[in-house]
Amino acid sequence: MDGSAYRIPVRDEDRIRAGLVVQLVAVATGWPPEVILDIRRRDPEVSRARHTAMYLTHVAYGWTLERVGHAFGRNRVTVGTACQRVEDERDAPEIDARLERLTELLTAALKTADGKGPA
């Protein structure tokens, strides 16, 4: 059995919520969602956008690395590496502030979707 046939089923809800993060990162970075999600290695800025999307999914939603990996079609180790890279970049105040704003937007969107926040 070749490794490319191995895929974990992803709940539609997880796919939709991860898609929201990717869309937000696309707006913030200017990279189209399909480029951010492309599995091929790309420009370092595209990789940074993809890492940011995985990081925000992990942090804003409180998902495990494994769950994020399933939603993005990556393994847990890849997601962990991406999250560590983004976390390391938070030492820069402007990056930290930007990530904080994006996290707040996602958290507010979830609360609104769940009926726990403003419409």
C-alpha positions in Angstrom: 0.0 0.0 0.0 1.5 3.3 -1.0 1.4 6.2 1.5 -0.5 8.5 -0.8 -3.6 6.4 -0.3 -3.7 7.0 3.4 -6.2 9.8 4.3 -8.0 10.4 7.5 -11.6 11.4 7.0 -12.1 15.0 8.0 -15.4 16.3 9.3 -17.1 18.8 7.1 -17.3 21.2 10.1 -13.5 21.0 10.5 -12.9 21.6 6.8 -15.2 24.6 6.9 -13.6 26.1 10.0 -10.1 25.5 8.6 -11.3 27.1 5.4 -12.3 30.2 7.3 -8.8 30.5 8.6 -7.3 30.1 5.2 -9.6 32.7 3.8 -8.6 35.2 6.5 -4.9 34.5 6.0 -5.5 35.0 2.3 -6.9 38.4 2.9 -4.1 39.3 5.3 -1.3 38.1 3.0 -2.7 38.5 -0.5 -2.0 34.9 -1.4 -5.0 33.0 -2.9 -6.3 30.2 -0.7 -5.5 27.5 -3.3 -1.9 28.6 -3.3 -1.7 28.6 0.5 -3.1 25.0 0.6 -1.0 23.7 -2.3 1.2 20.8 -1.0 4.1 21.6 -3.3 7.0 23.6 -1.8 6.7 27.2 -2.8 8.0 30.7 -2.2 8.9 31.1 1.5 6.2 33.7 1.9 3.6 31.2 0.8 5.0 28.7 3.3 4.7 31.4 6.0 1.1 32.0 5.1 0.3 28.3 5.3 2.2 28.0 8.6 0.2 31.0 9.9 -3.1 29.4 8.9 -2.2 26.1 10.6 -1.0 28.0 13.7 -4.2 30.1 13.9 -6.3 27.0 13.5 -4.5 25.4 16.4 -4.5 28.5 18.7 -7.8 30.2 17.9 -9.8 26.9 17.8 -7.8 25.0 20.5 -7.5 22.1 18.1 -4.8 19.4 18.6 -1.9 19.4 16.1 -3.3 16.1 14.8 -6.7 17.6 14.1 -5.2 20.6 12.4 -3.1 18.2 10.3 -6.2 16.3 9.2 -8.0 19.5 8.2 -5.0 20.7 6.2 -3.9 17.3 4.8 -0.6 17.4 6.7 0.8 15.2 9.5 1.0 16.3 13.1 4.8 16.8 13.0 4.5 19.1 10.0 1.9 21.2 11.8 4.0 21.2 15.0 7.0 22.5 13.0 4.8 25.2 11.4 3.4 26.3 14.7 6.8 26.5 16.3 8.1 28.7 13.4 5.1 31.1 13.8 5.5 31.1 17.6 9.2 32.0 17.2 8.2 35.0 15.0 6.0 36.4 17.7 9.1 37.9 19.3 8.6 40.7 16.8 5.9 43.1 18.2 4.3 43.8 14.8 3.9 40.1 14.0 2.6 39.4 17.5 0.0 42.2 17.2 -1.1 41.0 13.8 -1.5 37.4 15.0 -3.3 38.6 18.0 -5.8 40.5 15.9 -6.3 37.5 13.5 -6.9 35.2 16.5 -9.5 37.7 18.0 -11.3 37.8 14.6 -11.5 34.0 14.4 -12.6 33.7 18.0 -15.3 36.3 17.5 -16.4 34.5 14.3 -16.7 31.2 16.1 -18.7 32.7 19.0 -21.1 34.4 16.5 -21.5 31.1 14.6 -22.2 29.2 17.8 -24.8 31.8 18.8 -22.7 33.1 21.8 -21.6 36.4 20.4 -23.0 39.4 18.5 -24.6 38.6 15.2 
